[in-house]
Amino acid sequence: MTSCGKVENPILCAGGCGTTPENVDSTMKIKQRCMTCKKKVGLLGFSCRCKGMFCSVHKYPEEHSCTFDYKSFGRVTLAKENPPCRHDKLENRI
């Protein structure tokens, strides 16, 4: 029983007793499941940049309708890594 005495599993407590997943004992395991098909992935789970865990079938962004914008992320990364090259005007030099 939890401190409120309502349920066995403290994560399921909705009675407002303040028991949240952060307050739960750290030895409790969280089961890893694919966010699309709910299949257990275990150690072979693939994490995505959209902060989801997926199985081998849904690991690609097209398969799980990913919300992460890879196009703008790539543009920002390229802009940071490759600053624009601006040449000096050689015509005015001696």
SELUMNU-207463 format. One record per atom (N, C-alpha, C): residue number from 1; x, y, z. Coordinates in steps of 0.001 Angstrom, whole numbers, m for minus. Each point is the difference from the previous one (the first is absolute). Layout:
<rec num="NUM" xx="X" yy="Y" zz="Z"/>
...
//
This chain:
<rec num="1" xx="836" yy="m1187" zz="0"/>
<rec num="1" xx="m836" yy="1187" zz="0"/>
<rec num="1" xx="879" yy="1249" zz="0"/>
<rec num="2" xx="m502" yy="1032" zz="m598"/>
<rec num="2" xx="720" yy="1267" zz="3"/>
<rec num="2" xx="m350" yy="773" zz="1254"/>
<rec num="3" xx="554" yy="1187" zz="95"/>
<rec num="3" xx="m259" yy="808" zz="1187"/>
<rec num="3" xx="m1466" yy="405" zz="105"/>
<rec num="4" xx="m689" yy="80" zz="m1153"/>
<rec num="4" xx="m1414" yy="361" zz="62"/>
<rec num="4" xx="m869" yy="m1232" zz="239"/>
<rec num="5" xx="561" yy="m1218" zz="m180"/>
<rec num="5" xx="m719" yy="m1228" zz="273"/>
<rec num="5" xx="m1032" yy="m371" zz="m1045"/>
<rec num="6" xx="129" yy="519" zz="m1214"/>
<rec num="6" xx="m1022" yy="m251" zz="m1009"/>
<rec num="6" xx="380" yy="m1089" zz="m987"/>
<rec num="7" xx="1243" yy="m22" zz="m474"/>
<rec num="7" xx="392" yy="m973" zz="m1016"/>
<rec num="7" xx="1328" yy="m639" zz="373"/>
<rec num="8" xx="252" yy="m1170" zz="m596"/>
<rec num="8" xx="1255" yy="m702" zz="238"/>
<rec num="8" xx="1154" yy="661" zz="m743"/>
<rec num="9" xx="m211" yy="338" zz="m1273"/>
<rec num="9" xx="1045" yy="576" zz="m836"/>
<rec num="9" xx="5" yy="1514" zz="186"/>
<rec num="10" xx="1091" yy="589" zz="501"/>
<rec num="10" xx="12" yy="1436" zz="260"/>
<rec num="10" xx="m114" yy="853" zz="m1253"/>
<rec num="11" xx="352" yy="m536" zz="m1171"/>
<rec num="11" xx="m112" yy="778" zz="m1230"/>
<rec num="11" xx="m1466" yy="204" zz="m362"/>
<rec num="12" xx="m849" yy="m959" zz="343"/>
<rec num="12" xx="m1410" yy="79" zz="m342"/>
<rec num="12" xx="m809" yy="842" zz="975"/>
<rec num="13" xx="616" yy="510" zz="1021"/>
<rec num="13" xx="m721" yy="758" zz="1015"/>
<rec num="13" xx="m467" yy="1329" zz="m575"/>
<rec num="14" xx="m1291" yy="187" zz="m65"/>
<rec num="14" xx="m567" yy="1242" zz="m515"/>
<rec num="14" xx="m748" yy="739" zz="1093"/>
<rec num="15" xx="214" yy="m381" zz="1226"/>
<rec num="15" xx="m726" yy="595" zz="1110"/>
<rec num="15" xx="586" yy="1304" zz="488"/>
<rec num="16" xx="1011" yy="506" zz="m674"/>
<rec num="16" xx="585" yy="1263" zz="405"/>
<rec num="16" xx="910" yy="m115" zz="1201"/>
<rec num="17" xx="574" yy="m1177" zz="223"/>
<rec num="17" xx="864" yy="m175" zz="1162"/>
<rec num="17" xx="1422" yy="474" zz="m283"/>
<rec num="18" xx="269" yy="474" zz="m1212"/>
<rec num="18" xx="1321" yy="514" zz="m319"/>
<rec num="18" xx="971" yy="m1056" zz="m470"/>
<rec num="19" xx="m470" yy="m1199" zz="m253"/>
<rec num="19" xx="877" yy="m1055" zz="m473"/>
<rec num="19" xx="74" yy="78" zz="m1514"/>
<rec num="20" xx="1147" yy="370" zz="m501"/>
<rec num="20" xx="218" yy="124" zz="m1432"/>
<rec num="20" xx="1138" yy="m919" zz="m396"/>
<rec num="21" xx="226" yy="m230" zz="m1297"/>
<rec num="21" xx="1114" yy="m857" zz="m407"/>
<rec num="21" xx="1354" yy="492" zz="501"/>
<rec num="22" xx="152" yy="1298" zz="283"/>
<rec num="22" xx="1260" yy="501" zz="527"/>
<rec num="22" xx="200" yy="m441" zz="1447"/>
<rec num="23" xx="m1109" yy="m172" zz="729"/>
<rec num="23" xx="80" yy="m366" zz="1409"/>
<rec num="23" xx="77" yy="m1507" zz="218"/>
<rec num="24" xx="m148" yy="m786" zz="m1059"/>
<rec num="24" xx="m19" yy="m1452" zz="113"/>
<rec num="24" xx="1413" yy="m507" zz="238"/>
<rec num="25" xx="112" yy="m1137" zz="653"/>
<rec num="25" xx="1288" yy="m612" zz="297"/>
<rec num="25" xx="800" yy="m183" zz="m1287"/>
<rec num="26" xx="1284" yy="316" zz="33"/>
<rec num="26" xx="833" yy="m38" zz="m1204"/>
<rec num="26" xx="294" yy="m1421" zz="m465"/>
<rec num="27" xx="m274" yy="m1011" zz="819"/>
<rec num="27" xx="263" yy="m1376" zz="m409"/>
<rec num="27" xx="m1097" yy="m547" zz="m901"/>
<rec num="28" xx="m1104" yy="717" zz="m128"/>
<rec num="28" xx="m1106" yy="m452" zz="m837"/>
<rec num="28" xx="377" yy="161" zz="m1473"/>
<rec num="29" xx="m152" yy="m1060" zz="m797"/>
<rec num="29" xx="378" yy="36" zz="m1405"/>
<rec num="29" xx="m1120" yy="589" zz="m848"/>
<rec num="30" xx="390" yy="748" zz="m1014"/>
<rec num="30" xx="m950" yy="513" zz="m972"/>
<rec num="30" xx="113" yy="m876" zz="m1235"/>
<rec num="31" xx="m1104" yy="m571" zz="m445"/>
<rec num="31" xx="26" yy="m882" zz="m1154"/>
<rec num="31" xx="111" yy="827" zz="m1271"/>
<rec num="32" xx="896" yy="m416" zz="m877"/>
<rec num="32" xx="212" yy="684" zz="m1261"/>
<rec num="32" xx="m906" yy="m609" zz="m1060"/>
<rec num="33" xx="m853" yy="800" zz="m583"/>
<rec num="33" xx="m907" yy="m454" zz="m1046"/>
<rec num="33" xx="43" yy="963" zz="m1171"/>
<rec num="34" xx="m279" yy="m538" zz="m1177"/>
<rec num="34" xx="m82" yy="809" zz="m1208"/>
<rec num="34" xx="m1199" yy="933" zz="133"/>
<rec num="35" xx="186" yy="1267" zz="m329"/>
<rec num="35" xx="m1090" yy="958" zz="139"/>
<rec num="35" xx="m1070" yy="m176" zz="m1076"/>
<rec num="36" xx="311" yy="m708" zz="m1078"/>
<rec num="36" xx="m969" yy="m194" zz="m1071"/>
<rec num="36" xx="m804" yy="m1276" zz="175"/>
<rec num="37" xx="698" yy="m1130" zz="163"/>
<rec num="37" xx="m706" yy="m1286" zz="58"/>
<rec num="37" xx="m52" yy="m591" zz="1405"/>
<rec num="38" xx="591" yy="660" zz="980"/>
<rec num="38" xx="6" yy="m434" zz="1407"/>
<rec num="38" xx="695" yy="m1339" zz="217"/>
<rec num="39" xx="876" yy="m380" zz="m912"/>
<rec num="39" xx="769" yy="m1237" zz="121"/>
<rec num="39" xx="1159" yy="234" zz="971"/>
<rec num="40" xx="317" yy="m986" zz="823"/>
<rec num="40" xx="1131" yy="124" zz="913"/>
<rec num="40" xx="1287" yy="26" zz="m812"/>
<rec num="41" xx="855" yy="984" zz="265"/>
<rec num="41" xx="1231" yy="119" zz="m772"/>
<rec num="41" xx="1224" yy="m420" zz="799"/>
<rec num="42" xx="m36" yy="59" zz="1299"/>
<rec num="42" xx="1130" yy="m433" zz="813"/>
<rec num="42" xx="1261" yy="782" zz="m302"/>
<rec num="43" xx="1099" yy="m710" zz="m242"/>
<rec num="43" xx="1280" yy="651" zz="m273"/>
<rec num="43" xx="129" yy="469" zz="m1439"/>
<rec num="44" xx="m853" yy="m487" zz="m882"/>
<rec num="44" xx="105" yy="331" zz="m1417"/>
<rec num="44" xx="m861" yy="1190" zz="m395"/>
<rec num="45" xx="m448" yy="774" zz="937"/>
<rec num="45" xx="m828" yy="1152" zz="m317"/>
<rec num="45" xx="809" yy="1106" zz="m653"/>
<rec num="46" xx="m616" yy="672" zz="m948"/>
<rec num="46" xx="645" yy="1107" zz="m698"/>
<rec num="46" xx="m638" yy="1295" zz="470"/>
<rec num="47" xx="816" yy="888" zz="543"/>
<rec num="47" xx="m538" yy="1288" zz="429"/>
<rec num="47" xx="102" yy="981" zz="m1165"/>
<rec num="48" xx="m996" yy="838" zz="m97"/>
<rec num="48" xx="m81" yy="959" zz="m1098"/>
<rec num="48" xx="206" yy="1405" zz="555"/>
<rec num="49" xx="228" yy="947" zz="m875"/>
<rec num="49" xx="163" yy="1388" zz="429"/>
<rec num="49" xx="m1316" yy="617" zz="442"/>
<rec num="50" xx="m1101" yy="m662" zz="m286"/>
<rec num="50" xx="m1296" yy="478" zz="491"/>
<rec num="50" xx="m252" yy="m516" zz="1416"/>
<rec num="51" xx="1039" yy="m547" zz="624"/>
<rec num="51" xx="m18" yy="m495" zz="1377"/>
<rec num="51" xx="m929" yy="m1186" zz="191"/>
<rec num="52" xx="m29" yy="m875" zz="m988"/>
<rec num="52" xx="m800" yy="m1206" zz="85"/>
<rec num="52" xx="874" yy="m1233" zz="m122"/>
<rec num="53" xx="m509" yy="m1129" zz="485"/>
<rec num="53" xx="694" yy="m1279" zz="m108"/>
<rec num="53" xx="m786" yy="m860" zz="m979"/>
<rec num="54" xx="712" yy="m621" zz="m951"/>
<rec num="54" xx="m670" yy="m738" zz="m1057"/>
<rec num="54" xx="670" yy="m1338" zz="m253"/>
<rec num="55" xx="m769" yy="m931" zz="m574"/>
<rec num="55" xx="520" yy="m1323" zz="m352"/>
<rec num="55" xx="736" yy="95" zz="m1334"/>
<rec num="56" xx="525" yy="m1125" zz="m462"/>
<rec num="56" xx="778" yy="4" zz="m1236"/>
<rec num="56" xx="m856" yy="300" zz="m1226"/>
<rec num="57" xx="m1284" yy="m253" zz="67"/>
<rec num="57" xx="m879" yy="283" zz="m1135"/>
<rec num="57" xx="m298" yy="1499" zz="m94"/>
<rec num="58" xx="m173" yy="656" zz="1139"/>
<rec num="58" xx="m395" yy="1408" zz="27"/>
<rec num="58" xx="1150" yy="945" zz="329"/>
<rec num="59" xx="1238" yy="m426" zz="m187"/>
<rec num="59" xx="1139" yy="846" zz="369"/>
<rec num="59" xx="220" yy="1165" zz="m956"/>
<rec num="60" xx="m480" yy="m97" zz="m1219"/>
<rec num="60" xx="184" yy="1076" zz="m971"/>
<rec num="60" xx="m1075" yy="1070" zz="180"/>
<rec num="61" xx="347" yy="1267" zz="m215"/>
<rec num="61" xx="m968" yy="1089" zz="222"/>
<rec num="61" xx="m1266" yy="m128" zz="m845"/>
<rec num="62" xx="115" yy="m562" zz="m1185"/>
<rec num="62" xx="m1172" yy="m143" zz="m863"/>
<rec num="62" xx="m975" yy="m1035" zz="545"/>
<rec num="63" xx="508" yy="m960" zz="745"/>
<rec num="63" xx="m833" yy="m1093" zz="495"/>
<rec num="63" xx="m800" yy="376" zz="1244"/>
<rec num="64" xx="488" yy="946" zz="786"/>
<rec num="64" xx="m732" yy="341" zz="1220"/>
<rec num="64" xx="m508" yy="1440" zz="0"/>
<rec num="65" xx="m86" yy="605" zz="m1162"/>
<rec num="65" xx="m465" yy="1384" zz="m170"/>
<rec num="65" xx="672" yy="924" zz="1018"/>
<rec num="66" xx="1290" yy="128" zz="m166"/>
<rec num="66" xx="843" yy="773" zz="912"/>
<rec num="66" xx="m361" yy="1485" zz="m52"/>
<rec num="67" xx="20" yy="640" zz="1158"/>
<rec num="67" xx="m329" yy="1419" zz="82"/>
<rec num="67" xx="1242" yy="884" zz="m30"/>
<rec num="68" xx="1180" yy="m602" zz="4"/>
<rec num="68" xx="1249" yy="763" zz="m12"/>
<rec num="68" xx="255" yy="520" zz="m1409"/>
<rec num="69" xx="395" yy="1262" zz="m116"/>
<rec num="69" xx="239" yy="616" zz="m1301"/>
<rec num="69" xx="1477" yy="m156" zz="m364"/>
<rec num="70" xx="303" yy="m1070" zz="m732"/>
<rec num="70" xx="1378" yy="m291" zz="m381"/>
<rec num="70" xx="541" yy="1017" zz="m996"/>
<rec num="71" xx="m848" yy="545" zz="m833"/>
<rec num="71" xx="440" yy="924" zz="m1042"/>
<rec num="71" xx="551" yy="1291" zz="604"/>
<rec num="72" xx="m737" yy="593" zz="919"/>
<rec num="72" xx="482" yy="1244" zz="609"/>
<rec num="72" xx="1183" yy="m270" zz="928"/>
<rec num="73" xx="16" yy="m1170" zz="656"/>
<rec num="73" xx="1129" yy="m363" zz="847"/>
<rec num="73" xx="1274" yy="m110" zz="m834"/>
<rec num="74" xx="m110" yy="m603" zz="m1176"/>
<rec num="74" xx="1147" yy="m129" zz="m892"/>
<rec num="74" xx="488" yy="1341" zz="m511"/>
<rec num="75" xx="m930" yy="884" zz="m301"/>
<rec num="75" xx="380" yy="1330" zz="m476"/>
<rec num="75" xx="735" yy="790" zz="1074"/>
<rec num="76" xx="m484" yy="m72" zz="1222"/>
<rec num="76" xx="647" yy="714" zz="1104"/>
<rec num="76" xx="1389" yy="m578" zz="263"/>
<rec num="77" xx="113" yy="m1320" zz="m38"/>
<rec num="77" xx="1288" yy="m652" zz="230"/>
<rec num="77" xx="1007" yy="381" zz="m1075"/>
<rec num="78" xx="m425" yy="m7" zz="m1259"/>
<rec num="78" xx="898" yy="386" zz="m1087"/>
<rec num="78" xx="407" yy="1465" zz="102"/>
<rec num="79" xx="m913" yy="849" zz="402"/>
<rec num="79" xx="321" yy="1418" zz="139"/>
<rec num="79" xx="1028" yy="230" zz="1110"/>
<rec num="80" xx="m82" yy="m774" zz="1072"/>
<rec num="80" xx="961" yy="141" zz="1095"/>
<rec num="80" xx="1371" yy="m539" zz="m384"/>
<rec num="81" xx="23" yy="m1148" zz="m672"/>
<rec num="81" xx="1271" yy="m651" zz="m322"/>
<rec num="81" xx="712" yy="634" zz="m1185"/>
<rec num="82" xx="m729" yy="618" zz="m908"/>
<rec num="82" xx="591" yy="575" zz="m1206"/>
<rec num="82" xx="m344" yy="1479" zz="m104"/>
<rec num="83" xx="793" yy="850" zz="626"/>
<rec num="83" xx="m290" yy="1433" zz="m112"/>
<rec num="83" xx="226" yy="456" zz="m1443"/>
<rec num="84" xx="m704" yy="1030" zz="m422"/>
<rec num="84" xx="150" yy="451" zz="m1387"/>
<rec num="84" xx="1400" yy="557" zz="m260"/>
<rec num="85" xx="544" yy="m323" zz="m1156"/>
<rec num="85" xx="1318" yy="498" zz="m400"/>
<rec num="85" xx="m202" yy="1304" zz="m761"/>
<rec num="86" xx="591" yy="1047" zz="504"/>
<rec num="86" xx="m115" yy="1289" zz="m673"/>
<rec num="86" xx="1392" yy="410" zz="m452"/>
<rec num="87" xx="113" yy="220" zz="m1247"/>
<rec num="87" xx="1302" yy="338" zz="m552"/>
<rec num="87" xx="270" yy="1493" zz="145"/>
<rec num="88" xx="1272" yy="327" zz="69"/>
<rec num="88" xx="392" yy="1407" zz="14"/>
<rec num="88" xx="m107" yy="538" zz="m1417"/>
<rec num="89" xx="m217" yy="1242" zz="m65"/>
<rec num="89" xx="m35" yy="624" zz="m1321"/>
<rec num="89" xx="1435" yy="283" zz="m427"/>
<rec num="90" xx="502" yy="m858" zz="m838"/>
<rec num="90" xx="1389" yy="98" zz="m431"/>
<rec num="90" xx="217" yy="1108" zz="m1023"/>
<rec num="91" xx="m1035" yy="497" zz="m557"/>
<rec num="91" xx="132" yy="1007" zz="m1047"/>
<rec num="91" xx="584" yy="1305" zz="530"/>
<rec num="92" xx="m263" yy="332" zz="1247"/>
<rec num="92" xx="442" yy="1275" zz="548"/>
<rec num="92" xx="1366" yy="m86" zz="672"/>
<rec num="93" xx="617" yy="m1156" zz="39"/>
<rec num="93" xx="1311" yy="m151" zz="630"/>
<rec num="93" xx="1115" yy="277" zz="m992"/>
<rec num="94" xx="1120" yy="348" zz="533"/>
<rec num="94" xx="1163" yy="255" zz="m859"/>
<rec num="94" xx="819" yy="m1256" zz="m129"/>
//
